[in-house]
Every structure is written in C-alpha cells, then in structure tokens.
Amino acid sequence: MNRRPFVVSFVGHSGSGKTTVLEKLIPELKNRGLKVGTIKHHLGKLTLDQPGKDSFRHRQAGADVSMIATPGEVGMVIGWDSDPRVEELVLLMRGIDIVLCEGYKHSSIDKIEVFRADLGQEPVCRGEVSIMAIVSDSETDCGVPRFSPSDTAGLADFLEGHIETAEPIFSLQPA
C-alpha cells in the first residue's frame, strides 16, 4: 500500500496485557499481507547501544544519528531534544500499512484499551481518555466495541476496516 499508515495505540494499566495482545495481533495482520510497524513509548533510558562498542562511541563523539547494520537487521539511534511525538516517529516508517503503538495514552491518535478487571482498577476509558474499542475479558460500560483477548481475528478485522476508511488525523510533516 502506498499511503500514510493507520496509527493506533494500545493503552491500559500496567499488567493489563497490552504487549500480549500485540504479540498475537502482529502475526495476524502480517498473515493478511499488511506491513506492520510498532512503537513502544518508554519513559526510561534507551539501552540499544552498549558502552565501548563502535556505534556507542559514534554517539558519544556527537553523531546525531547512528545506525547498526547486520546482514538481516538495521538498528538506528537518533538523538532527540524532547520526548518524541508519535506523529514524528511515524515519519520514520516508510511503506508501513499500520503502526501499532503501546502507550501514548494522552496523544491524539486512535486508541484501543486493554483492560483486565482482576487488576482492581477502573478502565482508562472512564477517565479523560477516548478510545475506539476495548480488549477485555469482562463487560464494560465504555460504549465502544469490545473484543475478548482471544479474539485476535475479530480485532484484526476491526483494524483492517479502519485502515481502509480512516483519514489520517495528522499531517506527515515534521512539527
């Protein structure tokens, strides 16, 4: 597909199963012929580079971008002045049909909540976060489509429908 990717973020409390949902959803979408990108919002420090390695030394010397290339993979470390917005990160993904994010609860992108009632917390959809669907093992009053954690195909169908019909909510121009 030659268009902007559809971007959706999976949000929820820690331990709710966001990563597990994505681990099941990614191969389902890939089996449907889609190119899938992912972004994990992490508040800690990135530890891709290893002290003493050449690529680490390049960054220490002041390189703004450093790439590590092997015969099967490429890794890139980019210096950033602030917490990058998901819209900026998507600019780095060419040829992707759908970008699945984990986190970015307060961004303007579409969101799907992953909720487990046994954690004893309220769904985030009851707060200030607007969601388009919920993945939950129990009924909720969020007023959006609900998918069981085992209904990976149903969730993929839902997302595929949005890939085809959704208008991008942001311009793919740097801010």
Buried (B, 14 or more C-beta within 10 A) or exposed (E): BEEBBBBBBBBBBEEBBBEEBBEBBBEBBEEBEBBBBBBEBEEEEEEEBEEEEEBBEBBEEEBEEBEBEEEEEEEEBBEEEEEBBBBBBBBEBEEBBBBBBBBBBEBEBBBBBBBBBEEEBEBBBEEEBEBBBBBBBEEBEBEBBBBEBEBBBBBBEBBBEBBEEBEBEBEEEEE
